[in-house]
Amino acid sequence: MIAAILAVLFGAKLSVPVPFRSLAFIILGVQIGSSVTMQTLTGAVRWPLSLGMLAVTVAVVTSACYAFYRRVRGWPATDALFSSLPGALGLVVALADDANADMRRVIIAQSIRLFFLVAALPIVINSLSPQPTTMAAASNPVLWQIALVLVASAGAALLLERLRVPAGLFIGSIFVSAAFYIGDIAHGALPPPVLILANVILGTSLASRFQDFSLSELWHCLGDGLAGFGIALALSVLGAAIASLLAGLPFTLTLLAFAPGGLDVMTVIALALNLDPAYVGAHQLARYLGMCVVIPPLTAYLLSRIGASEPGQG
């Protein structure tokens, strides 16, 4: 990701073909699903407490970032609102465009937050827990079983994508893969070269969000983006700490689940750090789906209020 962003900022033209991106999501979803165990499912009874705390945290993060951008930085209300929503970048960008927000400002603020989360959070988590609990090692893979899981997962993923289910590629492959492994139908993990390729595609895809911005534009917005990232991260850390106490879960696990990133990236990081990807994925998915349901009508209401109080606002 870092290498690709540097290349983009120095003038390279970067594009990730849609089939490659879809393939990466399916591969990573299969790997995450393969890590789900019966122990994970039995531990899920403690999740409702942290899910409730997550909802509170998302609301507080959005309100605090909005107040900073609006009152401290003096941004227009629409720019402040859509730059403050944590995660679900595609939905946020679509809504911001409809509301005539400054798209460059919104995308830069959102992308800077995600970049620093991906770059810094693994280091923070490793410093808090240098020797995280390692999941049970997978048995030697059986190639025909792995091939079967990939085909079935790809079919489910593409079906959900066609039905326009949010994050359908990721969700479909995770659930089908998990069913195969929990049901003891498949064994072993995907070959490392395949996973490395998928992670390279994911990192390059993240970097492509900086494609249309010059170095001077990013530098100009860096301070505001970092400030918003700091506010969101501090409040997410607080929410994660409370959830850890309430649910009796490791703080490093709740921290990653509460991080204002995205379903795909945060779950992949959980897998890389030997933290429970099912827990992290469930929380990131709950936030994503909650935002898809709540944010469109909420932003319509808020923007109508803004328009009534600020006639000049677009």
Backbone bond lengths (Angstrom), bond angles and torsions (degrees), N, CA, C in turn:
res aa  C-N    CA-C-N  psi(-1)  N-CA   C-N-CA  omega(-1)  CA-C   N-CA-C  phi
1 M - - - 1.454 - - 1.518 111.22 -
2 I 1.330 117.23 -47.62 1.461 121.49 -179.05 1.524 110.45 -63.60
3 A 1.317 117.21 -44.40 1.462 120.65 179.94 1.524 110.90 -61.61
4 A 1.334 116.81 -41.73 1.461 120.23 -178.78 1.526 111.21 -68.84
5 I 1.327 117.80 -38.11 1.468 120.46 178.09 1.525 110.52 -64.39
6 L 1.325 117.35 -42.66 1.462 120.42 177.86 1.529 110.60 -61.43
7 A 1.326 115.70 -40.79 1.470 118.96 178.93 1.528 110.87 -63.51
8 V 1.331 116.44 -41.70 1.469 121.00 179.59 1.524 110.64 -63.47
9 L 1.331 116.34 -45.64 1.463 120.00 -176.90 1.524 112.47 -66.18
10 F 1.324 116.66 -23.22 1.457 119.88 178.44 1.531 112.36 -100.27
11 G 1.344 115.51 19.95 1.455 119.74 167.75 1.507 117.49 104.04
12 A 1.323 119.20 -1.96 1.464 119.76 179.88 1.528 109.96 -71.32
13 K 1.324 115.98 143.94 1.462 121.34 175.59 1.521 108.43 -91.25
14 L 1.320 115.53 122.39 1.466 120.55 -172.58 1.517 109.91 -122.35
15 S 1.328 116.14 131.03 1.461 120.47 177.96 1.521 108.69 -149.10
16 V 1.326 116.54 132.44 1.460 121.64 177.12 1.528 107.99 -107.53
17 P 1.331 118.60 111.55 1.468 120.31 179.84 1.529 111.18 -56.52
18 V 1.320 116.30 142.50 1.465 121.40 -177.24 1.530 112.22 -56.56
19 P 1.344 120.62 -42.88 1.472 119.14 178.84 1.527 112.89 -59.82
20 F 1.338 117.68 -38.06 1.463 120.40 178.60 1.529 110.47 -64.88
21 R 1.321 115.34 -43.49 1.460 119.84 -179.75 1.534 110.56 -64.03
22 S 1.321 116.60 -42.06 1.466 120.46 178.19 1.521 110.91 -62.83
23 L 1.338 116.42 -42.80 1.458 120.45 178.67 1.520 111.27 -61.12
24 A 1.338 117.42 -40.97 1.465 120.76 179.54 1.521 110.84 -62.44
25 F 1.332 117.12 -44.05 1.465 120.23 179.68 1.533 111.06 -62.32
26 I 1.325 116.85 -41.11 1.462 120.06 -179.36 1.529 110.49 -65.65
27 I 1.336 117.10 -44.72 1.471 120.91 179.69 1.526 110.82 -61.54
28 L 1.332 117.00 -47.42 1.463 120.20 -179.12 1.523 110.74 -66.68
29 G 1.324 117.32 -36.21 1.465 120.04 176.80 1.517 111.99 -63.56
30 V 1.345 116.65 -40.85 1.466 120.91 177.39 1.525 110.49 -62.14
31 Q 1.327 116.81 -43.92 1.467 119.90 -179.63 1.521 111.44 -64.10
32 I 1.320 117.14 -41.17 1.468 120.64 178.77 1.522 110.41 -66.14
33 G 1.321 116.83 -43.89 1.468 119.83 178.41 1.507 112.57 -61.08
34 S 1.343 116.76 -33.82 1.466 120.31 -179.20 1.526 112.38 -68.50
35 S 1.340 117.50 -16.64 1.464 120.70 -179.16 1.526 112.67 -90.41
36 V 1.329 117.61 -6.27 1.463 121.28 179.71 1.526 109.07 -77.21
37 T 1.330 116.30 130.82 1.460 121.85 -178.95 1.527 110.17 -125.54
38 M 1.326 115.57 171.62 1.467 119.86 176.28 1.521 110.48 -63.58
39 Q 1.336 117.33 -31.00 1.457 121.29 176.44 1.535 110.47 -62.59
40 T 1.318 115.59 -37.93 1.457 119.97 176.88 1.525 110.44 -61.65
41 L 1.329 116.29 -44.73 1.454 120.30 -176.83 1.533 111.67 -67.45
42 T 1.318 116.99 -38.11 1.467 118.90 178.94 1.526 111.34 -68.79
43 G 1.334 116.43 -29.54 1.459 119.50 177.92 1.513 113.34 -76.89
44 A 1.331 117.04 -9.20 1.469 120.83 -176.39 1.522 112.82 -68.96
45 V 1.334 117.86 -12.75 1.469 119.57 179.89 1.523 110.98 -65.60
46 R 1.333 117.06 -19.41 1.471 119.93 179.27 1.523 112.58 -91.14
47 W 1.317 117.37 -2.36 1.453 120.19 -175.48 1.531 114.88 -72.50
48 P 1.343 120.49 -34.77 1.479 118.75 -176.57 1.526 113.67 -54.76
49 L 1.336 118.11 -36.30 1.465 120.09 179.16 1.525 110.89 -62.40
50 S 1.338 116.62 -45.96 1.454 118.80 -178.52 1.526 111.49 -73.66
51 L 1.342 117.84 -29.89 1.464 120.15 176.04 1.530 111.04 -64.67
52 G 1.336 116.26 -39.80 1.457 119.79 176.05 1.524 111.55 -63.79
53 M 1.333 116.14 -40.90 1.461 119.89 178.27 1.519 110.71 -67.36
54 L 1.312 116.85 -32.58 1.467 120.67 177.58 1.527 110.61 -62.85
55 A 1.328 117.26 -42.93 1.467 120.54 179.76 1.528 110.78 -60.74
56 V 1.327 116.26 -42.27 1.462 120.64 178.28 1.528 109.93 -63.48
57 T 1.333 116.39 -43.56 1.460 121.27 -177.60 1.525 111.56 -62.83
58 V 1.332 117.29 -43.14 1.462 120.93 179.01 1.524 110.65 -59.74
59 A 1.330 116.78 -43.44 1.465 120.58 179.49 1.530 111.26 -63.69
60 V 1.327 116.56 -41.97 1.469 120.60 -178.74 1.530 110.52 -68.55
61 V 1.335 117.21 -42.43 1.467 121.07 179.51 1.527 110.34 -60.65
62 T 1.329 116.74 -47.00 1.465 120.76 -179.15 1.526 110.73 -61.39
63 S 1.331 117.04 -45.08 1.469 121.04 -178.73 1.520 111.47 -64.36
64 A 1.333 117.15 -42.79 1.463 120.68 -177.30 1.526 111.23 -68.61
65 C 1.338 117.40 -42.89 1.464 119.80 179.38 1.525 110.65 -67.09
66 Y 1.318 116.91 -38.33 1.468 120.36 177.61 1.529 110.14 -61.73
67 A 1.313 116.29 -44.89 1.468 120.12 -180.00 1.528 110.57 -61.85
68 F 1.325 117.65 -39.45 1.469 120.47 179.24 1.532 111.01 -64.65
69 Y 1.337 116.15 -52.26 1.465 119.10 -177.24 1.534 111.65 -64.79
70 R 1.324 116.04 -36.62 1.465 119.70 -175.08 1.526 112.00 -79.59
71 R 1.317 116.71 -48.92 1.460 120.03 -171.15 1.525 113.34 -91.90
72 V 1.331 116.38 -35.38 1.466 119.11 -178.14 1.527 110.85 -86.87
73 R 1.334 116.18 -46.46 1.457 120.16 -176.44 1.524 112.50 -91.46
74 G 1.328 118.03 -14.66 1.459 121.08 177.41 1.512 114.88 72.81
75 W 1.322 117.76 26.68 1.464 120.99 178.97 1.530 110.03 -71.03
76 P 1.330 118.25 153.76 1.468 120.51 169.62 1.532 110.49 -58.08
77 A 1.309 116.22 152.27 1.463 120.44 -173.95 1.524 112.86 -59.55
78 T 1.338 117.16 -40.36 1.465 119.06 -179.01 1.526 111.17 -65.57
79 D 1.342 117.34 -43.50 1.463 120.34 178.28 1.530 110.53 -60.89
80 A 1.328 116.47 -44.40 1.464 121.25 -178.62 1.517 111.15 -63.35
81 L 1.338 116.24 -41.42 1.469 120.23 -177.33 1.520 111.18 -64.25
82 F 1.330 117.13 -52.26 1.462 119.58 -173.54 1.528 112.77 -77.04
83 S 1.316 118.11 -18.24 1.459 120.67 173.59 1.526 111.40 -79.74
84 S 1.326 117.18 -13.65 1.469 121.51 -174.20 1.519 113.41 -97.76
85 L 1.331 117.68 -19.52 1.464 120.55 -176.86 1.530 109.94 -69.05
86 P 1.329 118.47 123.09 1.471 120.91 -174.31 1.522 113.15 -85.97
87 G 1.316 116.45 112.52 1.457 120.63 176.54 1.523 112.51 90.43
88 A 1.356 115.85 -178.11 1.469 122.86 179.47 1.528 110.58 55.41
89 L 1.339 116.22 53.34 1.459 121.12 -173.01 1.521 112.19 -58.55
90 G 1.336 117.84 -42.13 1.460 120.07 -178.80 1.518 112.29 -59.75
91 L 1.338 116.37 -45.33 1.458 120.90 178.33 1.520 110.85 -64.29
92 V 1.324 116.67 -43.96 1.465 121.31 -178.05 1.527 110.66 -62.42
93 V 1.337 116.35 -43.54 1.462 120.09 -179.26 1.522 110.72 -64.07
94 A 1.340 117.15 -42.52 1.468 120.20 179.56 1.521 111.38 -61.70
95 L 1.329 116.76 -44.78 1.461 120.81 -179.94 1.524 111.19 -67.79
96 A 1.333 116.45 -39.23 1.467 120.22 179.49 1.519 110.86 -63.78
97 D 1.322 116.47 -38.76 1.456 120.26 179.19 1.534 110.68 -64.55
98 D 1.329 116.52 -42.76 1.463 120.50 178.32 1.526 111.70 -62.61
99 A 1.343 116.22 -31.78 1.467 120.58 -176.89 1.534 112.34 -89.48
100 N 1.351 116.69 5.64 1.466 121.30 179.57 1.523 112.79 60.94
101 A 1.326 116.19 34.94 1.461 120.05 174.98 1.527 109.16 -75.39
102 D 1.328 115.76 165.30 1.468 121.56 176.07 1.535 107.47 -74.39
103 M 1.339 116.38 101.55 1.452 120.59 -171.50 1.528 112.37 -65.11
104 R 1.325 117.54 -35.81 1.459 119.17 -179.68 1.519 110.34 -65.02
105 R 1.318 116.28 -41.43 1.463 120.44 179.91 1.528 110.45 -65.29
106 V 1.330 117.25 -43.97 1.467 121.29 -178.30 1.529 110.58 -64.84
107 I 1.329 116.67 -48.36 1.464 119.90 -176.04 1.531 110.99 -66.94
108 I 1.328 117.30 -39.98 1.468 119.67 179.08 1.531 110.00 -64.23
109 A 1.333 118.13 -45.20 1.467 120.70 -179.88 1.528 110.98 -60.90
110 Q 1.334 116.36 -44.38 1.465 120.31 -179.55 1.531 111.08 -67.95
111 S 1.335 117.34 -41.00 1.465 120.66 -176.90 1.521 111.71 -70.30
112 I 1.328 116.81 -38.23 1.469 119.94 178.15 1.525 109.99 -62.90
113 R 1.331 116.81 -41.81 1.462 119.98 178.15 1.525 110.99 -59.75
114 L 1.338 116.58 -46.93 1.455 120.19 -178.22 1.525 111.27 -66.55
115 F 1.330 116.97 -40.24 1.468 120.35 179.94 1.523 110.90 -59.11
116 F 1.336 117.06 -49.05 1.460 119.13 -176.69 1.528 111.81 -70.39
117 L 1.315 117.29 -30.19 1.467 119.30 174.56 1.525 110.29 -62.77
118 V 1.330 116.22 -49.20 1.466 120.40 -177.35 1.525 110.79 -65.44
119 A 1.338 116.12 -38.31 1.463 119.80 -176.37 1.522 112.49 -76.58
120 A 1.339 116.85 -37.56 1.462 120.18 -169.94 1.526 114.37 -100.86
121 L 1.323 117.67 -32.81 1.468 119.20 -171.52 1.529 113.42 -61.47
122 P 1.340 120.07 -43.23 1.465 118.39 177.55 1.530 113.01 -58.36
123 I 1.340 117.28 -36.85 1.463 120.60 178.84 1.527 110.10 -65.88
124 V 1.338 116.15 -43.54 1.467 120.75 179.91 1.519 110.37 -62.07
125 I 1.333 116.38 -46.13 1.467 120.31 -177.63 1.523 110.94 -65.23
126 N 1.313 117.29 -40.68 1.470 119.65 177.80 1.518 111.97 -65.54
127 S 1.336 117.19 -33.11 1.459 119.58 178.18 1.523 111.17 -71.64
128 L 1.328 116.91 -31.77 1.470 120.58 177.56 1.519 111.29 -76.06
129 S 1.324 116.31 -32.65 1.458 120.95 -177.92 1.523 108.54 -141.50
130 P 1.348 117.45 81.38 1.467 120.92 -175.36 1.523 114.01 -60.31
131 Q 1.330 116.47 -26.94 1.459 119.58 -179.17 1.525 108.52 -125.53
132 P 1.352 117.53 75.33 1.461 120.50 -179.10 1.512 111.28 -64.59
133 T 1.320 114.93 155.65 1.453 120.20 178.88 1.520 109.62 -62.16
134 T 1.309 115.99 123.49 1.459 120.63 -178.08 1.510 109.84 -86.83
135 M 1.318 115.94 134.03 1.453 120.34 178.35 1.525 109.82 -71.75
136 A 1.305 114.20 160.15 1.458 119.33 -179.62 1.520 110.49 -58.46
137 A 1.313 115.87 133.76 1.459 119.77 -178.84 1.522 110.20 -67.34
138 A 1.305 115.58 139.39 1.458 119.75 179.86 1.527 109.68 -75.09
139 S 1.330 115.24 151.28 1.459 119.66 177.34 1.515 109.46 -74.82
140 N 1.338 115.64 170.49 1.456 119.80 -179.54 1.527 109.74 -59.63
141 P 1.331 116.96 134.66 1.463 119.47 -176.75 1.524 112.14 -70.97
142 V 1.324 114.63 145.68 1.460 121.41 171.94 1.521 105.84 -104.97
143 L 1.322 116.95 116.85 1.454 120.61 -167.60 1.524 113.08 -59.54
144 W 1.334 117.87 -39.71 1.458 118.03 -177.95 1.527 110.52 -68.97
145 Q 1.341 117.00 -31.47 1.456 119.88 176.94 1.530 110.91 -69.17
146 I 1.337 116.02 -42.56 1.468 120.40 177.52 1.524 110.19 -61.52
147 A 1.336 116.58 -42.24 1.461 120.49 178.99 1.521 110.94 -62.62
148 L 1.341 116.87 -40.27 1.461 121.25 178.74 1.524 111.29 -63.60
149 V 1.329 116.02 -43.54 1.466 120.21 178.57 1.527 110.55 -62.33
150 L 1.325 116.75 -43.38 1.464 120.73 -179.57 1.522 111.62 -62.03
151 V 1.325 116.94 -44.63 1.469 120.51 -178.75 1.528 110.55 -65.54
152 A 1.343 116.63 -46.83 1.467 119.73 -179.37 1.522 111.33 -64.94
153 S 1.330 116.11 -41.24 1.468 120.19 -179.82 1.523 111.01 -66.24
154 A 1.336 116.28 -41.28 1.457 119.76 178.33 1.520 111.11 -62.76
155 G 1.333 117.00 -40.74 1.460 120.15 178.26 1.518 112.06 -60.66
156 A 1.349 115.93 -46.83 1.465 119.58 179.31 1.522 111.40 -65.38
157 A 1.336 115.87 -41.15 1.468 120.15 -178.69 1.526 111.31 -62.60
158 L 1.332 116.64 -46.49 1.464 120.29 -178.52 1.526 111.36 -67.78
159 L 1.335 116.79 -33.33 1.464 119.84 176.49 1.522 111.28 -64.26
160 L 1.334 116.94 -47.16 1.462 120.34 179.23 1.531 111.07 -64.99
161 E 1.333 115.54 -36.49 1.461 119.02 177.04 1.526 110.68 -63.55
162 R 1.320 116.52 -41.69 1.462 120.99 179.63 1.529 110.93 -66.08
163 L 1.333 116.42 -33.22 1.467 121.21 178.13 1.519 112.03 -81.18
164 R 1.338 116.44 2.32 1.464 123.47 177.94 1.533 112.66 62.78
165 V 1.326 115.68 33.84 1.465 119.98 173.11 1.521 107.81 -72.21
166 P 1.344 118.94 131.70 1.470 120.13 179.33 1.533 111.46 -55.91
167 A 1.343 115.36 131.19 1.469 122.02 -178.47 1.527 111.34 54.32
168 G 1.341 116.87 36.99 1.459 121.63 -174.01 1.512 114.28 -60.25
169 L 1.340 117.48 -39.51 1.462 119.75 -179.80 1.518 111.13 -60.69
170 F 1.305 115.59 -43.96 1.464 121.14 -177.48 1.527 110.86 -71.16
171 I 1.329 116.06 -48.02 1.464 120.99 -175.87 1.524 111.19 -65.10
172 G 1.341 116.72 -45.32 1.463 119.84 -178.54 1.509 112.58 -59.88
173 S 1.331 117.10 -45.42 1.460 119.96 -178.40 1.522 111.85 -69.91
174 I 1.328 117.94 -34.86 1.464 120.41 178.80 1.524 110.84 -64.97
175 F 1.333 117.10 -48.77 1.462 120.52 -175.02 1.525 111.97 -67.51
176 V 1.325 117.65 -42.52 1.466 119.91 -179.74 1.529 110.13 -67.64
177 S 1.317 116.70 -44.28 1.468 119.80 178.26 1.529 111.00 -60.40
178 A 1.337 117.19 -45.24 1.463 120.77 179.37 1.518 111.20 -59.63
179 A 1.330 117.55 -39.09 1.465 120.76 179.39 1.533 110.82 -63.12
180 F 1.319 117.09 -40.59 1.463 120.73 179.32 1.525 111.21 -64.32
181 Y 1.321 117.29 -42.27 1.465 119.99 -175.38 1.529 111.89 -79.19
182 I 1.328 117.17 -39.85 1.460 118.84 177.16 1.529 110.40 -65.45
183 G 1.337 115.95 -36.18 1.459 120.29 178.29 1.516 114.02 -78.50
184 D 1.334 117.58 3.70 1.457 123.42 177.63 1.535 112.09 60.59
185 I 1.349 114.87 30.64 1.462 119.46 177.25 1.522 110.60 -86.99
186 A 1.331 115.89 -32.91 1.462 120.77 -179.13 1.519 109.87 -124.62
187 H 1.332 115.44 155.48 1.466 121.34 -179.11 1.524 109.33 -140.53
188 G 1.339 114.95 149.55 1.455 119.63 175.77 1.515 112.78 88.54
189 A 1.337 114.92 166.83 1.461 121.40 -176.14 1.522 110.20 -108.32
190 L 1.315 115.18 165.96 1.457 120.57 175.65 1.528 110.30 -64.97
191 P 1.315 118.58 150.67 1.479 121.16 179.10 1.526 110.88 -60.81
192 P 1.334 118.09 140.89 1.466 121.26 -179.16 1.530 114.51 -52.90
193 P 1.340 120.61 -42.28 1.473 118.27 179.87 1.532 113.22 -58.21
194 V 1.325 116.34 -34.53 1.471 120.11 179.05 1.522 110.16 -67.21
195 L 1.331 116.90 -42.00 1.464 121.10 179.78 1.525 111.22 -68.42
196 I 1.329 116.66 -38.44 1.470 120.14 177.70 1.529 109.89 -61.88
197 L 1.328 116.83 -44.78 1.459 120.71 178.48 1.528 111.11 -59.34
198 A 1.328 117.16 -44.09 1.462 120.70 -179.47 1.522 111.13 -63.86
199 N 1.327 117.09 -39.73 1.473 120.07 179.13 1.524 111.46 -68.80
200 V 1.331 117.29 -35.83 1.463 120.40 176.76 1.533 110.06 -63.35
201 I 1.320 116.71 -43.05 1.470 120.71 178.74 1.521 110.20 -63.25
202 L 1.342 116.89 -42.55 1.464 120.41 179.59 1.525 110.83 -63.02
203 G 1.328 117.37 -45.56 1.460 120.57 179.34 1.514 112.16 -63.40
204 T 1.331 116.51 -40.06 1.458 120.21 178.26 1.521 111.05 -66.78
205 S 1.322 116.63 -37.62 1.466 120.74 178.10 1.521 110.84 -63.12
206 L 1.338 117.27 -40.82 1.468 120.61 176.76 1.524 110.34 -62.58
207 A 1.323 116.63 -41.72 1.462 120.78 -178.55 1.521 112.21 -65.86
208 S 1.334 116.94 -29.04 1.460 119.83 -177.31 1.520 112.41 -65.15
209 R 1.331 117.85 -15.99 1.463 120.43 177.45 1.528 111.92 -66.78
210 F 1.315 117.42 -19.12 1.457 121.72 178.69 1.526 111.82 -91.33
211 Q 1.327 117.03 6.53 1.458 122.45 -171.73 1.532 112.90 -57.62
212 D 1.313 117.78 -41.02 1.468 121.29 -170.77 1.526 114.10 -94.90
213 F 1.335 117.12 10.74 1.459 119.54 -176.84 1.525 110.55 -114.78
214 S 1.321 115.41 138.86 1.461 119.95 176.31 1.521 109.54 -82.71
215 L 1.329 114.94 163.97 1.457 120.01 179.30 1.527 110.89 -61.89
216 S 1.332 117.06 -36.80 1.472 120.13 179.63 1.528 111.63 -67.10
217 E 1.346 117.02 -37.09 1.469 120.15 178.26 1.527 110.47 -65.48
218 L 1.317 115.92 -44.86 1.461 119.40 179.78 1.529 110.92 -64.90
219 W 1.309 116.45 -40.68 1.465 119.72 179.21 1.527 110.62 -63.02
220 H 1.330 116.40 -39.83 1.464 121.04 -179.98 1.526 111.31 -63.80
221 C 1.334 116.79 -37.65 1.470 121.12 -176.79 1.526 112.88 -92.67
222 L 1.346 117.12 -4.11 1.459 120.05 -173.53 1.528 112.01 -61.10
223 G 1.330 117.52 -43.69 1.457 120.31 -177.98 1.519 112.31 -60.90
224 D 1.338 116.75 -47.87 1.462 120.20 179.39 1.531 110.85 -64.40
225 G 1.347 115.80 -40.84 1.458 118.67 179.52 1.518 112.51 -64.47
226 L 1.336 116.32 -41.72 1.466 119.93 178.35 1.519 111.63 -65.69
227 A 1.338 116.71 -38.61 1.465 119.70 179.07 1.521 110.53 -63.75
228 G 1.332 116.74 -44.94 1.458 120.21 177.28 1.516 111.71 -62.38
229 F 1.348 116.38 -41.17 1.463 120.62 176.48 1.522 111.06 -60.64
230 G 1.340 117.02 -43.65 1.467 120.66 -179.75 1.518 112.35 -62.46
231 I 1.333 116.64 -43.09 1.467 120.33 178.43 1.525 110.59 -62.88
232 A 1.337 115.94 -48.00 1.462 120.16 -178.50 1.526 111.25 -62.62
233 L 1.338 116.65 -41.76 1.466 119.78 -178.05 1.528 110.99 -68.33
234 A 1.347 117.42 -42.75 1.465 120.19 -179.02 1.529 111.21 -60.91
235 L 1.325 116.99 -44.40 1.459 120.51 -179.70 1.527 111.15 -70.51
236 S 1.332 116.95 -34.22 1.463 119.94 177.23 1.521 110.77 -67.47
237 V 1.327 117.19 -38.36 1.464 121.27 175.89 1.523 110.57 -61.11
238 L 1.335 116.39 -43.77 1.462 120.30 178.49 1.524 110.98 -62.34
239 G 1.337 116.56 -46.64 1.462 120.12 178.31 1.515 112.14 -61.39
240 A 1.338 116.69 -40.38 1.460 120.96 179.51 1.524 111.33 -65.53
241 A 1.336 116.26 -38.40 1.472 120.04 179.02 1.530 110.68 -63.99
242 I 1.327 116.28 -43.27 1.474 120.01 178.80 1.528 110.16 -64.52
243 A 1.340 116.83 -43.85 1.464 120.37 179.11 1.521 111.42 -62.64
244 S 1.330 116.16 -37.89 1.460 120.18 178.29 1.527 111.13 -60.84
245 L 1.332 116.16 -41.70 1.465 120.34 178.65 1.529 111.70 -69.52
246 L 1.335 116.11 -42.59 1.466 119.96 -177.16 1.526 112.39 -66.71
247 A 1.344 115.75 -42.60 1.458 120.03 -173.25 1.525 113.19 -97.72
248 G 1.329 117.54 -5.70 1.460 119.85 -179.73 1.511 113.05 66.40
249 L 1.333 116.19 39.72 1.462 121.88 -178.48 1.525 109.75 -113.92
250 P 1.338 118.74 156.41 1.467 120.68 178.68 1.528 111.35 -60.46
251 F 1.334 115.90 139.27 1.458 120.17 -177.96 1.530 111.83 -63.51
252 T 1.342 117.54 -37.63 1.467 119.44 179.59 1.530 111.00 -61.30
253 L 1.339 116.71 -33.47 1.463 120.87 179.49 1.522 111.12 -70.82
254 T 1.330 116.80 -47.90 1.469 119.44 179.97 1.526 110.94 -67.45
255 L 1.333 117.41 -32.09 1.463 120.21 179.11 1.528 110.69 -62.02
256 L 1.311 117.27 -44.83 1.457 120.38 179.88 1.526 111.20 -68.31
257 A 1.333 116.61 -36.17 1.463 120.24 179.38 1.526 111.91 -68.86
258 F 1.333 117.07 -31.50 1.466 121.44 -177.41 1.531 112.19 -90.80
259 A 1.331 117.84 -10.53 1.465 120.74 -177.88 1.524 109.99 -59.39
260 P 1.344 117.73 133.53 1.470 120.90 -175.14 1.524 112.57 -79.03
261 G 1.335 115.51 59.14 1.456 121.16 178.99 1.512 110.32 -106.28
262 G 1.315 117.72 -128.36 1.453 121.68 179.80 1.511 110.76 -137.29
263 L 1.322 115.90 161.77 1.458 122.11 -178.08 1.521 111.79 -55.87
264 D 1.334 116.93 -50.20 1.459 120.04 -175.61 1.517 112.23 -65.94
265 V 1.336 116.81 -51.29 1.466 120.72 -173.54 1.524 111.61 -67.32
266 M 1.321 118.22 -47.57 1.461 120.82 -176.66 1.536 111.66 -65.33
267 T 1.337 116.51 -35.80 1.461 119.24 179.60 1.522 111.06 -70.80
268 V 1.321 116.74 -37.84 1.469 119.95 176.42 1.527 110.62 -64.46
269 I 1.333 116.97 -39.71 1.467 120.38 177.59 1.532 110.09 -63.61
270 A 1.339 117.20 -40.08 1.471 120.51 177.35 1.519 110.52 -58.32
271 L 1.317 116.04 -43.39 1.461 120.37 179.63 1.527 110.68 -63.16
272 A 1.330 116.37 -42.53 1.464 120.60 -178.36 1.526 111.88 -67.41
273 L 1.340 117.35 -29.76 1.462 121.43 -177.24 1.528 113.17 -95.73
274 N 1.335 116.84 8.54 1.466 121.11 -179.92 1.525 112.61 61.20
275 L 1.329 115.73 32.81 1.458 121.60 171.91 1.523 108.07 -103.00
276 D 1.325 116.83 157.64 1.460 121.89 -173.35 1.533 110.86 -63.41
277 P 1.339 118.74 104.46 1.468 119.59 -178.21 1.517 112.99 -69.52
278 A 1.346 117.38 -24.85 1.462 119.47 178.94 1.525 110.73 -66.70
279 Y 1.334 116.70 -42.59 1.464 120.54 178.49 1.527 110.48 -65.07
280 V 1.337 115.68 -48.26 1.465 119.81 -179.46 1.521 110.42 -62.47
281 G 1.330 116.56 -45.79 1.456 120.69 -179.35 1.513 112.56 -63.09
282 A 1.346 116.79 -39.18 1.470 120.00 179.75 1.522 111.03 -63.10
283 H 1.320 116.92 -40.32 1.468 120.31 -179.40 1.531 111.51 -72.88
284 Q 1.332 116.41 -41.78 1.461 118.41 177.94 1.532 110.61 -65.58
285 L 1.335 116.51 -37.77 1.469 120.32 177.74 1.523 111.08 -66.91
286 A 1.343 116.45 -41.88 1.467 119.63 178.99 1.523 110.67 -61.09
287 R 1.322 116.54 -41.13 1.463 119.51 178.53 1.526 110.57 -66.22
288 Y 1.328 115.90 -42.79 1.463 119.96 -178.82 1.526 111.23 -62.98
289 L 1.330 116.76 -49.05 1.461 120.31 -179.17 1.528 110.81 -66.34
290 G 1.340 115.97 -38.70 1.463 119.38 177.57 1.512 111.56 -60.73
291 M 1.340 116.27 -41.13 1.454 119.99 178.58 1.527 110.98 -67.19
292 C 1.337 117.13 -38.94 1.463 120.20 178.79 1.523 111.55 -61.81
293 V 1.328 116.80 -33.44 1.466 120.86 -179.06 1.524 111.85 -84.33
294 V 1.328 116.45 -42.73 1.469 121.02 -170.45 1.527 112.71 -88.75
295 I 1.340 117.73 -39.64 1.461 120.39 -169.24 1.531 113.96 -65.26
296 P 1.355 120.52 -44.92 1.474 117.81 -178.39 1.530 114.10 -56.46
297 P 1.349 120.13 -51.95 1.471 117.60 178.43 1.526 113.12 -68.66
298 L 1.340 116.45 -32.68 1.465 119.04 -179.98 1.523 111.17 -66.98
299 T 1.347 116.30 -44.94 1.458 118.44 179.51 1.525 111.25 -66.72
300 A 1.331 117.37 -35.24 1.470 119.64 176.72 1.522 110.32 -61.03
301 Y 1.338 116.20 -42.74 1.475 120.16 178.99 1.524 111.19 -65.97
302 L 1.352 115.63 -46.48 1.463 119.02 -178.27 1.526 111.38 -64.36
303 L 1.335 116.64 -41.08 1.452 119.59 179.92 1.527 112.03 -67.42
304 S 1.329 116.73 -31.92 1.470 118.73 175.20 1.520 110.33 -67.01
305 R 1.323 116.58 -38.11 1.468 120.29 176.31 1.524 110.25 -66.05
306 I 1.342 115.85 -41.74 1.458 119.92 179.05 1.532 110.51 -62.79
307 G 1.345 115.81 -43.09 1.454 119.81 179.47 1.513 112.92 -63.52
308 A 1.347 115.31 -33.88 1.463 119.13 179.94 1.526 110.86 -71.24
309 S 1.350 115.67 -35.38 1.480 118.83 -176.81 1.523 111.90 -88.57
310 E 1.374 116.64 -20.23 1.451 120.44 -179.31 1.525 108.21 -130.83
311 P 1.325 118.50 86.04 1.451 121.17 -175.75 1.508 113.86 -56.20
312 G 1.316 118.27 -28.07 1.464 121.13 -178.37 1.502 113.32 -81.35
313 Q 1.341 117.28 -6.50 1.479 120.82 -176.78 1.528 110.11 -76.55
314 G 1.358 117.60 133.90 1.449 120.27 -179.79 1.498 112.23 -75.21
